[in-house]
Amino acid sequence: MRRVLRTVLIIACLCVAAYSGYQLFTELREYHVGDAEYQKIAEYVKTGSGSASVPVAAEENGKSTFDVTFPDVDIDALKKENPDFVGWLLCEDTRINYPVVQAEDDDYYLHR
């Protein structure tokens, strides 16, 4: 009886491990597909094309402005790809470099 219980527990653990591995694989695959899509869309954007000095509310280190670099975005081409395109989000020195889309329903793009 003890041997049967041990065998059942081992089989249950293997099933849980297999299911967890499958779930991890599908999640990582979705991230890979999303990254590939962002790489494709990033061809419409050139960074470092325009810059400006922007005033800040409080002085930091004796400066009252900071320099901002604006990306050059091909808005017309991105609107053809997706009419919901409204802008581009870029934060220098980070990995944040994404298109911004907005639909009628706020939940539409939450998981897309």
Secondary structure, 3 states (H helix, E strand, C coil): CHHHHHHHHHHHHHHHHHHHHHHHHHHHHHHHHHHHHHHHHHHHEEEEEEEEEEEEEEEECCEEEEEEEEEEECHHHHHHHCCCEEEEEECCCCCCEEEEECCCCCCCCCCC
